[in-house]
Amino acid sequence: MIVARSEGRAGNQLFVVSALLKLKGQREKLILHLFDDFHSLLEADSPEIRHLRFPHAPKLRWWYLLESALRTLAAFRITKTVHLSDDGGRLEFSQGLLPVALFVGGFCQDERLLDVERIRQFWRTKSEAETTWLASLKLTPETLGGGTTCFVHVRRGDYLQWPSADFPAALEKEWYATQMDKVRKQSIAPVRFLMFSDDPAFCQVAFANTRDIVLIDAPSELSFLAMSHCQAGILSASTFSWWAAKLAATDQPGPFIAPRYWFGWRRREWIGSPTADEGFLEWA
């Protein structure tokens, strides 16, 4: 049994779960706490995954009691911990007598830790309402028609000041415009862009004169569902859009374009790229 608390938001949670699924034994359970984003994006209830549900008292208080107990037991080598190797490419167990391990952190974004097929096994069984919504966006086989649908993910919010105010991770509108032109030129069929953003007001102004863009305002789980059903994608430096593109690229032609240098796009140096996998991404 491996016990883990959430690391980061939706995309980062997917990386952690992917790595732990790859690590665990066939009959071993994965116990997750506060992986709500992962649970909302995927059909994450299964015999091998359980979500901790604490009483109404502050959830983290209960978690800290459990974590403290497991760390203490691990210090005496009764239980184990799971940690990233020094090179970030492996998960390793500490020594312990009992088959219980506490995951002690790390985003698990090295491609050697990935098991995308395991994540695909938890791909949501779409409800009738979700299928209807996808159909309204022309993202079901019956409604695709002859065109290409490309998602555009515009992440702003905290990215306007992070990792620094001088070199924020938020991309300029000109970068998105350039990539959309590239997709138009590469596609034989007409292209329709579905734009998803945490700052729709910015997008309405910045792309007001672009006729082939449809701005989508939807909860994150529906946005992720739609993005992962597109034939192509233009990513922000976000693990959320990375995972949507990765799942879509399994059976879609692309291209899937991401900012070269990831968080370091403005500095022109690599910062925080989730993996070195260029097999499905086109860097720009």
C-alpha positions as CSV (number, residue, x, y, z in Angstrom):
1,M,0.0,0.0,0.0
2,I,1.3,3.4,-1.0
3,V,-0.2,6.5,0.7
4,A,0.2,10.0,-0.9
5,R,-1.1,13.5,-0.4
6,S,-1.7,15.8,-3.4
7,E,1.3,17.5,-5.0
8,G,0.2,20.7,-6.9
9,R,-2.8,21.1,-9.2
10,A,-4.4,18.9,-11.8
11,G,-1.5,18.3,-14.2
12,N,1.0,17.7,-11.4
13,Q,-1.4,15.3,-9.7
14,L,-1.6,13.3,-12.9
15,F,2.2,13.0,-13.0
16,V,2.4,11.8,-9.4
17,V,-0.4,9.2,-9.9
18,S,1.1,8.0,-13.1
19,A,4.5,7.4,-11.4
20,L,3.0,5.7,-8.4
21,L,0.8,3.4,-10.6
22,K,3.9,2.4,-12.5
23,L,5.8,1.7,-9.2
24,K,3.2,-0.2,-7.3
25,G,2.7,-3.9,-7.3
26,Q,-0.1,-5.6,-9.2
27,R,-2.2,-6.2,-6.1
28,E,-1.0,-3.1,-4.1
29,K,-3.4,-0.3,-3.2
30,L,-2.8,3.4,-3.9
31,I,-4.3,5.6,-1.2
32,L,-4.7,9.2,-2.2
33,H,-5.6,12.3,-0.2
34,L,-6.7,15.7,-1.7
35,F,-6.3,14.5,-5.3
36,D,-9.6,16.1,-6.1
37,D,-8.5,17.5,-9.4
38,F,-7.3,14.1,-10.6
39,H,-10.6,12.6,-9.4
40,S,-12.6,15.2,-11.3
41,L,-10.7,14.8,-14.5
42,L,-10.6,11.0,-14.6
43,E,-12.9,8.1,-13.6
44,A,-10.6,7.5,-10.7
45,D,-12.5,5.1,-8.6
46,S,-11.2,1.6,-9.0
47,P,-10.1,-1.4,-7.0
48,E,-6.5,-0.3,-7.0
49,I,-7.1,3.4,-6.1
50,R,-8.8,4.7,-2.9
51,H,-9.4,8.3,-1.9
52,L,-9.1,9.1,1.8
53,R,-12.3,10.8,3.1
54,F,-11.7,12.4,6.5
55,P,-14.4,13.8,8.8
56,H,-15.6,17.4,8.7
57,A,-12.7,18.7,10.9
58,P,-9.9,20.3,8.8
59,K,-8.7,17.6,6.4
60,L,-5.1,18.5,6.6
61,R,-5.1,18.1,10.4
62,W,-6.2,14.5,10.0
63,W,-3.6,14.0,7.3
64,Y,-0.8,15.5,9.4
65,L,-1.6,13.0,12.2
66,L,-1.5,10.1,9.7
67,E,1.7,11.4,8.0
68,S,3.4,12.0,11.3
69,A,2.6,8.4,12.4
70,L,3.9,6.9,9.1
71,R,7.1,9.0,9.2
72,T,7.7,7.9,12.8
73,L,7.2,4.3,11.9
74,A,9.4,4.7,8.8
75,A,12.2,6.2,11.0
76,F,12.2,2.9,12.9
77,R,12.0,0.9,9.6
78,I,8.6,-0.5,10.4
79,T,7.0,1.2,7.4
80,K,8.6,2.6,4.3
81,T,8.8,5.9,2.4
82,V,8.8,6.5,-1.4
83,H,11.1,9.2,-2.7
84,L,12.5,10.4,-5.9
85,S,16.0,9.3,-6.8
86,D,18.7,12.0,-7.0
87,D,18.5,12.2,-10.8
88,G,14.7,12.4,-10.6
89,G,14.2,9.5,-12.9
90,R,13.2,6.8,-10.4
91,L,11.0,6.3,-7.4
92,E,12.7,4.4,-4.6
93,F,11.5,2.7,-1.4
94,S,13.3,3.0,1.9
95,Q,13.7,-0.1,4.0
96,G,10.8,-1.2,6.2
97,L,9.2,-4.3,7.6
98,L,5.5,-3.6,6.6
99,P,4.2,-3.3,3.0
100,V,3.0,0.3,3.8
101,A,4.8,3.3,2.2
102,L,4.4,7.0,2.5
103,F,5.1,9.1,-0.7
104,V,7.3,12.0,0.6
105,G,7.0,14.4,-2.3
106,G,8.2,15.4,-5.7
107,F,6.3,16.2,-9.0
108,C,7.5,13.1,-10.8
109,Q,7.8,14.9,-14.2
110,D,10.6,12.8,-15.7
111,E,9.5,10.8,-18.7
112,R,11.1,7.7,-17.2
113,L,8.4,7.8,-14.6
114,L,5.5,8.1,-17.0
115,D,2.9,5.4,-17.7
116,V,0.4,7.1,-19.8
117,E,-1.5,3.9,-20.7
118,R,-2.2,3.4,-17.0
119,I,-3.7,6.9,-16.9
120,R,-5.7,6.2,-20.0
121,Q,-7.3,3.3,-18.2
122,F,-8.9,5.8,-15.8
123,W,-10.2,8.0,-18.7
124,R,-13.6,9.2,-17.8
125,T,-16.7,7.3,-18.9
126,K,-18.5,10.4,-20.3
127,S,-22.0,11.0,-19.1
128,E,-24.8,11.8,-21.5
129,A,-24.5,15.5,-20.5
130,E,-20.8,15.5,-21.3
131,T,-21.3,13.7,-24.6
132,T,-24.0,16.3,-25.5
133,W,-21.6,19.1,-24.6
134,L,-18.7,17.6,-26.7
135,A,-21.2,17.3,-29.6
136,S,-22.1,20.9,-29.2
137,L,-18.4,21.7,-29.7
138,K,-18.3,19.3,-32.7
139,L,-15.8,17.0,-30.9
140,T,-17.6,13.7,-31.3
141,P,-17.1,11.4,-34.3
142,E,-20.5,12.2,-35.5
143,T,-20.0,16.0,-35.4
144,L,-16.4,16.5,-36.4
145,G,-17.1,17.1,-40.1
146,G,-14.1,17.7,-42.3
147,G,-12.3,20.4,-40.4
148,T,-9.6,20.4,-37.8
149,T,-10.3,21.5,-34.2
150,C,-7.3,22.8,-32.3
151,F,-7.3,23.8,-28.6
152,V,-5.5,26.9,-27.5
153,H,-4.7,27.0,-23.7
154,V,-4.0,30.5,-22.4
155,R,-2.7,30.3,-18.8
156,R,-2.4,33.7,-17.1
157,G,-3.4,34.3,-13.5
158,D,-0.4,33.4,-11.2
159,Y,1.8,33.1,-14.4
160,L,1.8,36.9,-14.8
161,Q,4.1,37.2,-11.8
162,W,5.7,33.7,-11.7
163,P,8.5,32.6,-11.7
164,S,9.4,36.3,-11.6
165,A,7.8,39.6,-12.5
166,D,10.5,40.3,-15.0
167,F,10.3,36.9,-16.7
168,P,6.8,35.6,-16.1
169,A,5.6,32.2,-17.5
170,A,2.6,33.8,-19.2
171,L,3.0,33.9,-23.0
172,E,2.5,36.9,-25.1
173,K,-0.6,37.0,-27.4
174,E,1.8,37.3,-30.4
175,W,3.2,33.8,-29.6
176,Y,-0.3,32.3,-29.7
177,A,-1.1,34.2,-33.0
178,T,2.1,32.9,-34.6
179,Q,1.3,29.3,-33.6
180,M,-2.3,29.6,-34.8
181,D,-1.0,30.8,-38.2
182,K,1.4,27.7,-38.3
183,V,-1.5,25.3,-37.6
184,R,-3.6,27.0,-40.4
185,K,-0.8,26.6,-42.9
186,Q,-0.2,23.0,-41.9
187,S,-3.8,22.0,-42.2
188,I,-5.5,21.1,-45.5
189,A,-8.9,21.4,-44.0
190,P,-10.4,24.6,-42.3
191,V,-9.2,25.0,-38.7
192,R,-11.4,26.0,-35.8
193,F,-9.7,27.1,-32.6
194,L,-11.2,26.4,-29.2
195,M,-9.6,28.8,-26.7
196,F,-9.5,27.9,-23.0
197,S,-8.2,30.4,-20.4
198,D,-8.3,31.4,-16.8
199,D,-8.5,35.0,-18.1
200,P,-11.4,35.1,-20.7
201,A,-11.6,38.9,-20.5
202,F,-8.0,39.2,-21.8
203,C,-8.7,36.7,-24.6
204,Q,-11.9,38.5,-25.7
205,V,-9.9,41.7,-26.2
206,A,-6.6,40.2,-27.4
207,F,-8.2,37.9,-30.0
208,A,-11.3,40.0,-30.8
209,N,-10.5,40.2,-34.5
210,T,-9.8,36.5,-35.0
211,R,-12.9,34.9,-36.6
212,D,-11.9,31.2,-36.3
213,I,-11.6,31.3,-32.5
214,V,-14.3,30.1,-30.1
215,L,-13.7,31.2,-26.5
216,I,-14.9,28.4,-24.2
217,D,-15.9,29.2,-20.6
218,A,-16.3,25.9,-18.7
219,P,-15.2,24.2,-15.5
220,S,-11.7,22.7,-15.6
221,E,-12.9,19.1,-15.9
222,L,-15.0,19.9,-19.0
223,S,-12.2,22.0,-20.5
224,F,-9.8,19.1,-20.0
225,L,-12.3,16.7,-21.6
226,A,-12.7,18.9,-24.6
227,M,-9.0,19.7,-25.1
228,S,-8.1,16.0,-25.0
229,H,-10.6,15.4,-27.8
230,C,-9.1,18.0,-30.2
231,Q,-7.1,17.0,-33.3
232,A,-4.4,19.6,-32.5
233,G,-3.3,21.9,-29.7
234,I,-1.4,25.0,-28.7
235,L,-0.2,24.7,-25.1
236,S,0.7,27.1,-22.4
237,A,3.6,26.1,-20.1
238,S,1.1,24.1,-18.1
239,T,1.0,20.5,-17.1
240,F,-2.8,20.7,-17.5
241,S,-2.5,21.4,-21.2
242,W,0.5,19.0,-21.5
243,W,-1.7,16.1,-20.3
244,A,-4.6,17.1,-22.5
245,A,-2.2,17.1,-25.5
246,K,-0.6,13.8,-24.4
247,L,-3.9,12.0,-24.2
248,A,-5.2,13.6,-27.5
249,A,-1.9,12.8,-29.3
250,T,-2.5,9.1,-28.8
251,D,-4.9,9.0,-31.7
252,Q,-4.9,12.5,-33.2
253,P,-2.6,13.9,-35.9
254,G,-1.6,17.1,-34.2
255,P,0.4,19.3,-34.3
256,F,0.7,19.9,-30.6
257,I,2.8,23.0,-30.1
258,A,4.4,24.0,-26.8
259,P,6.6,27.0,-25.8
260,R,10.3,26.2,-26.1
261,Y,12.1,26.5,-22.8
262,W,8.7,26.0,-21.0
263,F,8.6,28.4,-18.0
264,G,11.8,30.0,-19.3
265,W,10.4,31.0,-22.7
266,R,11.1,34.7,-22.1
267,R,14.6,34.0,-20.7
268,R,15.4,31.6,-23.5
269,E,16.6,28.9,-21.1
270,W,14.9,25.7,-20.0
271,I,13.0,25.9,-16.7
272,G,10.6,23.3,-15.4
273,S,9.8,21.4,-18.6
274,P,7.7,18.4,-17.5
275,T,9.6,15.9,-19.7
276,A,12.1,15.8,-22.5
277,D,9.6,13.9,-24.7
278,E,9.6,15.5,-28.1
279,G,7.8,12.6,-29.7
280,F,4.4,14.3,-29.6
281,L,5.3,18.0,-29.0
282,E,6.5,20.6,-31.4
283,W,8.5,23.3,-29.6
284,A,8.3,26.9,-30.7
